[in-house]
Amino acid sequence: MRAKWQDGKKQRLEECLPDFVGNLSRVALAFKLRRRAEEERAQGAREAELRRREEAKLRAEQEERRRQEARRGECLEAEVSRWRRAGDIRDYVQAAIHTLGGGDLESISDAAIREHLRWALAYAESLDPLGRAEEPPGP
């Protein structure tokens, strides 16, 4: 398409007027098609950006769920560990009572040992996530 119209050695501008007018509709159509193509590219870019953001948001949500599940697992593992330690301490106290010849805590004659074992049971209770969570008494 011709883009430049001017006087020259062989042709006067007035003589080019019919060609110029005839080309106006083609030039206008070319501009219109170019603008439409640019708008479509811009719309495609906006849609791609929206998809990218939505995918990033979804990935972030999935990662947050994964972190929450990991934290829940860690908490459960810690609770089980505390529960087992509490059970081990209770077993220890029962073994100590049995070894010292008593049928129960009150039958142990040594008051210091009896108090230590009583404290150990209270400590086990404070560790146990299934029991009451209280601070253990001092030694």
Secondary structure, DSSP 8 states (H G I E B T S, - for coil): --------SS--HHHHHHHHHHHHHHHHHHHHHHHHHHHHHHHHHHHHHHHHHHHHHHHHHHHHHHHHHHHHHHHHHHHHHHHHHHHHHHHHHHHHHHHTT-SSGGG---HHHHHHHHHHHHHHHHH-TTS--------
